[in-house]
Amino acid sequence: MKRLAISAALLLAGCNALPTANEQPTKTVQVMGRQWAVVQISEEPATWKAVRDNNDLNPFGRPAATRTAQGIRAIEAATGCKVVRSTMYQTDTGAFYSQVACN
């Protein structure tokens, strides 16, 4: 029983040392009056994720472009690089993923 308690304590202590899934900082950018959270999810190739904050929608704000156009602008504003449009895709949750090309 003592071994089991020691093993469990060592196992739990090791859990704090595990790396988190996403250690990159999130950048918040404003595109056409909407807040976007942009985070890098992969180094090679450089892949970024953009998600629009739907909690602060303003029905009386400026006319918004399509979400795809906003997503492209958000990633480009956060990275300073151009989006590779052939790699861009959107999930059913509204998150945009794309690789970028920095020249």
C-alpha positions as CSV (number, residue, x, y, z in Angstrom):
1,M,0.0,0.0,0.0
2,K,2.9,2.3,0.8
3,R,4.4,1.7,-2.7
4,L,1.1,2.6,-4.3
5,A,0.8,5.9,-2.5
6,I,4.4,6.8,-3.4
7,S,3.9,5.8,-7.0
8,A,0.7,7.9,-7.2
9,A,2.5,10.9,-5.6
10,L,5.3,10.7,-8.1
11,L,2.9,10.3,-11.0
12,L,0.9,13.4,-9.9
13,A,4.1,15.4,-9.4
14,G,5.2,14.6,-12.9
15,C,2.0,15.9,-14.4
16,N,3.0,19.5,-13.7
17,A,6.2,19.0,-15.9
18,L,4.2,18.1,-19.0
19,P,4.2,20.7,-21.7
20,T,0.9,22.3,-22.5
21,A,-0.6,21.8,-26.0
22,N,-0.3,25.5,-27.0
23,E,2.4,27.6,-25.5
24,Q,2.3,30.4,-28.0
25,P,0.9,33.8,-26.9
26,T,-2.4,34.9,-28.4
27,K,-2.5,38.2,-30.3
28,T,-5.7,40.2,-30.4
29,V,-6.3,42.3,-33.5
30,Q,-9.2,44.5,-34.6
31,V,-10.5,44.0,-38.1
32,M,-13.4,46.1,-39.4
33,G,-14.6,46.7,-35.9
34,R,-14.4,43.1,-34.8
35,Q,-12.0,41.5,-32.3
36,W,-10.0,38.5,-33.6
37,A,-7.7,36.2,-31.5
38,V,-4.8,34.9,-33.6
39,V,-2.3,32.3,-32.4
40,Q,0.5,30.4,-34.0
41,I,-0.1,26.6,-33.9
42,S,2.8,25.3,-35.9
43,E,6.4,26.5,-36.5
44,E,7.2,24.5,-39.7
45,P,5.3,25.3,-41.8
46,A,4.2,28.5,-40.1
47,T,0.5,27.9,-39.5
48,W,-1.8,30.3,-37.7
49,K,-5.3,30.1,-36.3
50,A,-7.8,33.1,-36.2
51,V,-11.1,33.1,-34.3
52,R,-13.5,36.0,-34.2
53,D,-15.0,37.1,-30.9
54,N,-18.7,36.9,-31.4
55,N,-19.6,38.3,-28.0
56,D,-19.1,42.0,-28.9
57,L,-21.0,42.1,-32.2
58,N,-22.3,45.5,-33.0
59,P,-25.3,45.5,-35.3
60,F,-24.9,49.3,-35.9
61,G,-21.2,49.2,-36.7
62,R,-19.5,49.5,-40.0
63,P,-20.6,47.0,-42.7
64,A,-18.5,43.9,-42.2
65,A,-16.9,42.0,-45.1
66,T,-17.2,38.2,-45.3
67,R,-15.7,36.3,-42.4
68,T,-13.1,34.8,-44.8
69,A,-11.9,38.3,-45.8
70,Q,-11.8,39.3,-42.1
71,G,-9.9,36.2,-41.2
72,I,-7.3,36.8,-43.8
73,R,-6.8,40.4,-42.7
74,A,-6.6,39.3,-39.0
75,I,-3.9,36.8,-39.7
76,E,-1.9,39.3,-41.8
77,A,-2.3,42.0,-39.2
78,A,-1.1,39.7,-36.4
79,T,1.8,38.2,-38.3
80,G,2.9,40.9,-40.7
81,C,3.1,38.2,-43.4
82,K,0.9,37.2,-46.3
83,V,-1.6,34.4,-46.0
84,V,-1.1,31.5,-48.4
85,R,-4.7,31.3,-49.6
86,S,-4.4,27.8,-51.0
87,T,-3.7,26.5,-47.5
88,M,-6.5,28.4,-45.8
89,Y,-9.5,26.5,-44.4
90,Q,-12.4,27.1,-42.0
91,T,-13.7,24.6,-39.4
92,D,-17.4,24.3,-38.5
93,T,-16.7,26.3,-35.3
94,G,-15.7,29.3,-37.4
95,A,-11.9,29.1,-36.8
96,F,-9.7,29.9,-39.7
97,Y,-6.4,28.1,-40.2
98,S,-3.7,29.2,-42.7
99,Q,0.0,29.0,-43.5
100,V,1.8,32.3,-44.0
101,A,4.7,33.4,-46.2
102,C,7.1,36.0,-44.8
103,N,9.3,37.5,-47.4
